[in-house]
């Protein structure tokens, strides 16, 4: 075969090899790159055949290729060497294409791995309760370590972080390395149906109420009752902290009075719910609260319930930190 024809054939083979790399993610791309290397080797051998001694002059029959008469004056950019360069470029582009496709293929797996490493060992805590109880303020105080003006949340805020060192105090050694996923849940009753989707992942629940508002205390009772009615919640016996916020206000009620009011309201809610026709014996979605025929007490609710009081605005959240420390050992 004429040397120029060999060069053209080798170049064509390299181009076809590069095209083949685009058709497959793994084996085909690898084989295409190997084929391109073979094509480059053919071109190299063609050049050797064309100039066997390295100093052979061009024959008169090959002058149509416009090569110099003396091989040592052969230009670097002459036809054979340009073909070799083109083949090597094709090999490089084929390998680059193959690597790029592999990156696109493993990107979802890498994202899943990053998510796993980020969330591994985290403790998920749900913060719920009446509107304007200070849930979002507590959320930002724990994450940022300082007071931050907030607005009523219309959707849940979910974030995973370590509690800011400014609010940890003497809990630094015990909580500074713990990843908490906090769910700041909206206080409007229309969102209650969403609570179920979080139950399976919870380590604890903080029900925040406004200690200065009787209505907030009653709404907090309903929130607790709604949680206890969910069978999955009762089965897991998820710890609950009923936390009275805004204790810095002069009109805030003492914790003992809040405990009593919530328990009284819980008994009223159970009595009313027991008379509703929609709650039937054997309902798979609703759990029984307390002992049948007996009034509710804090010891018969079926889940561990504790009480605390804080001032999220002033950064006084010690009772919340105590609760978070406790659920690490549950």
C-alpha positions in Angstrom: 0.0 0.0 0.0 1.2 3.5 -0.8 2.6 5.3 2.4 0.1 8.1 2.0 -2.7 5.6 1.8 -1.4 3.9 4.9 -1.4 7.2 6.7 -5.0 8.0 5.6 -6.1 4.5 6.7 -4.5 4.9 10.1 -5.9 8.3 10.6 -9.4 7.1 9.7 -9.0 4.2 12.1 -8.1 6.6 14.9 -11.1 8.8 14.1 -13.4 5.8 14.2 -11.9 4.7 17.5 -12.7 8.1 19.0 -16.3 7.9 17.7 -16.6 4.4 19.3 -15.6 5.9 22.7 -18.8 8.0 22.7 -21.0 5.0 22.4 -20.0 3.2 25.6 -19.3 4.3 29.2 -16.9 1.6 30.2 -15.5 -1.2 27.9 -16.2 0.4 24.6 -14.5 3.6 25.5 -11.5 1.7 26.7 -11.3 -0.4 23.5 -11.7 2.7 21.4 -8.7 4.4 23.1 -6.7 1.2 22.6 -7.6 1.2 18.9 -6.5 4.8 18.6 -3.2 3.8 20.1 -2.8 1.0 17.5 -3.6 3.5 14.8 -0.9 5.8 16.1 1.5 2.8 16.1 0.6 2.0 12.4 1.4 5.6 11.5 4.7 5.4 13.3 5.6 2.2 11.4 4.5 3.8 8.2 7.0 6.7 8.8 9.7 4.1 9.5 8.9 2.3 6.3 8.9 5.5 4.4 12.3 6.5 5.8 14.1 3.3 6.8 17.6 4.8 7.4 16.5 8.1 8.7 18.5 9.8 5.8 17.0 8.3 2.7 16.1 10.8 0.0 12.6 11.0 -1.5 12.1 9.1 -4.7 11.0 10.9 -7.7 7.7 8.9 -7.7 6.8 10.3 -4.3 7.4 14.0 -5.0 3.7 14.6 -5.3 3.7 14.5 -1.4 5.8 17.7 -1.5 8.4 16.1 0.9 12.0 17.6 1.0 14.7 15.8 -1.0 16.8 15.1 2.2 15.2 13.3 5.1 17.2 15.2 7.8 15.4 18.4 6.6 12.0 16.8 7.0 9.7 19.3 8.6 8.1 18.5 11.9 4.8 19.6 10.4 5.1 17.5 7.3 2.3 15.0 6.5 3.5 11.8 8.4 4.3 13.7 11.6 1.0 15.6 11.5 -0.8 12.3 11.2 1.0 11.0 14.3 0.1 14.2 16.2 -3.6 13.9 15.1 -3.7 10.3 16.2 -2.3 11.1 19.7 -4.7 14.0 20.1 -7.6 11.6 19.3 -6.2 9.2 21.9 -6.1 11.9 24.5 -9.6 13.2 23.7 -10.9 9.6 23.8 -9.4 9.1 27.3 -10.7 12.4 28.5 -14.2 11.6 27.2 -14.1 8.3 29.0 -13.1 9.8 32.3 -15.8 12.5 32.0 -18.5 9.9 31.4 -17.3 7.9 34.4 -17.5 11.0 36.6 -21.1 11.6 35.5 -21.9 8.0 36.3 -20.5 8.0 39.8 -21.8 11.5 40.7 -25.1 10.2 42.2 -23.2 7.6 44.2 -20.9 10.2 45.5 -23.8 12.4 46.5 -25.4 9.5 48.4 -22.0 8.8 50.2 -21.7 12.5 51.1 -25.2 12.4 52.5 -24.5 9.3 54.5 -21.3 10.7 56.0 -22.9 14.0 56.9 -25.9 12.4 58.6 -24.3 9.3 60.1 -24.8 9.2 63.9 -27.1 12.3 63.9 -29.9 12.7 66.4 -33.2 14.0 64.9 -35.2 16.3 67.2 -38.6 17.6 66.4 -39.5 21.1 67.8 -43.2 21.7 67.7 -45.9 23.6 69.6 -48.3 26.6 69.3 -47.7 29.5 67.0 -45.5 32.2 68.5 -44.0 30.0 71.2 -40.5 30.7 70.0 -39.6 27.5 68.1 -37.8 29.3 65.2 -36.0 31.5 67.6 -34.8 28.5 69.6 -33.8 26.9 66.3 -31.6 29.8 65.3 -30.2 30.3 68.8 -28.9 26.7 68.9 -27.4 27.0 65.4 -26.0 30.6 65.6 -25.5 31.2 69.3 -27.2 34.5 69.4 -30.7 36.2 69.2 -32.0 36.6 65.7 -35.4 38.2 64.9 -37.7 35.6 63.3 -41.1 35.4 61.6 -43.9 32.8 61.9 -42.8 29.7 60.0 -45.3 28.5 57.3 -43.2 25.4 56.4 -40.9 23.2 58.5 -37.3 24.3 58.8 -34.9 21.3 58.7 -31.2 21.6 59.2 -28.4 19.4 60.6 -25.7 21.1 62.7 -23.7 21.1 65.8 -25.0 23.3 68.6 -23.1 26.6 68.7 -20.4 26.8 71.3 -21.7 30.0 72.7 -24.8 28.3 74.1 -23.2 25.0 75.1 -21.7 26.3 78.4 -20.6 23.4 80.5 -22.1 20.9 77.9 -19.2 21.5 75.5 -17.5 18.2 76.3 -20.7 16.2 75.9 -22.5 17.8 73.0 -19.9 19.8 71.0 -19.3 16.9 68.5 -22.9 15.7 68.2 -24.7 16.3 64.9 -28.4 17.2 65.5 -31.0 17.4 62.9 -33.5 19.9 64.1 -37.0 20.1 62.6 -38.7 23.4 63.3 -42.3 22.4 62.8 -45.0 25.1 62.1 -47.5 25.7 64.9 -50.6 26.0 62.8 -53.0 23.0 63.3 -53.4 22.5 59.6 -49.9 21.0 59.5 -50.5 18.3 62.1 -51.0 15.6 59.4 -47.4 16.0 58.4 -46.1 14.9 61.8 -46.4 11.2 60.9 -43.6 11.3 58.3 -41.0 12.3 60.9 -41.8 9.8 63.7 -39.6 6.9 62.4 -36.5 9.1 62.5 -37.0 10.9 65.9 -34.8 10.7 68.9 -36.7 13.3 70.8 -39.5 15.8 70.7 -39.5 19.4 72.2 -42.9 20.9 72.6 -42.4 24.6 73.1 -45.0 26.7 74.8 -45.3 30.4 75.7 -45.2 30.5 79.5 -46.9 33.9 79.5 -49.9 32.8 77.5 -52.7 30.5 78.9 -53.9 29.9 75.3 -50.4 28.7 74.3 -50.4 26.3 77.3 -53.7 24.8 76.2 -52.5 24.5 72.6 -49.4 22.8 73.8 -51.6 20.2 75.5 -53.3 19.5 72.2 -50.0 19.1 70.5 -48.9 16.6 73.1 -52.2 14.7 72.8 -51.9 14.6 69.0 -48.4 13.1 69.2 -49.4 10.5 71.8 -52.3 9.3 69.6 -49.9 8.2 66.9 -49.3 4.5 67.3 -45.7 4.7 65.9 -44.8 7.4 68.4 -46.1 5.3 71.4 -44.4 2.2 70.1 -41.0 3.8 70.0 -41.6 5.6 73.3 -39.9 8.7 72.0 -38.9 11.1 74.9 -40.7 14.4 75.1 -39.7 17.7 76.7 -42.5 20.2 77.4 -40.5 23.4 77.5 -41.9 26.7 78.8 -40.3 29.6 76.9 -40.3 33.3 77.7 -39.7 32.9 81.4 -38.0 36.3 81.4 -41.4 37.9 81.1 -43.1 39.1 84.3 -46.4 37.5 83.3 -44.9 34.0 82.8 -46.6 31.2 84.8 -44.6 28.9 87.1 -43.7 25.4 85.8 -45.8 23.6 88.5 -48.9 25.4 87.3 -48.2 24.7 83.7 -47.8 21.0 84.4 -51.1 20.9 86.2 -53.0 22.8 83.4 -51.6 20.5 80.7 -52.6 17.3 82.5 -56.1 18.6 83.1 -56.5 19.5 79.5 -55.1 16.1 78.4 -57.8 14.4 80.4 -60.5 16.6 78.8 -59.2 15.8 75.4 -59.2 12.1 76.0 -62.7 12.1 77.4 -64.0 14.1 74.4 -62.1 11.9 71.9 -63.4 8.7 73.5 -67.0 9.9 72.7 -66.2 10.6 69.0 -67.6 8.0 66.6 -64.6 8.3 64.3 -62.4 6.7 67.0 -63.3 3.0 67.0 -62.0 0.0 68.8 -59.2 -1.6 66.8 -58.3 1.5 64.8 -54.8 0.8 63.4 -53.7 4.4 63.3 -54.7 5.6 66.7 -53.0 4.6 70.0 -54.8 4.3 73.3 -53.5 6.9 75.8 -53.2 5.9 79.5 -55.1 3.1 81.3 -58.7 2.6 80.3 -61.2 3.9 82.9 -58.5 5.8 84.8 -57.5 9.4 84.7 -54.2 10.3 83.0 -51.1 10.9 85.1 -47.7 11.7 83.9 -46.6 8.2 84.9 -49.3 6.5 82.8 -48.9 8.3 79.5 -46.7 5.5 78.0 -43.8 7.7 77.0 -41.2 9.6 79.1 -42.3 13.2 79.5 -40.1 15.8 81.2 -40.5 19.6 81.8 -38.2 22.5 81.4 -38.1 26.3 81.2 -36.0 28.6 79.0 -35.6 32.0 77.6 -34.6 31.6 74.0 -34.3 35.3 73.5 -31.7 35.6 76.3 -29.9 32.4 75.2 -30.8 30.7 78.5 -31.5 27.2 77.1 -29.9 24.9 79.8 -33.0 22.7 80.2 -33.0 22.0 76.4 -29.3 21.1 76.5 -30.0 18.7 79.4 -32.7 17.1 77.4 -30.5 16.7 74.3 -27.8 15.2 76.4 -30.2 12.7 77.8 -31.6 11.4 74.5 -28.0 10.5 73.5 -28.2 7.6 76.0 -31.7 6.4 75.0 
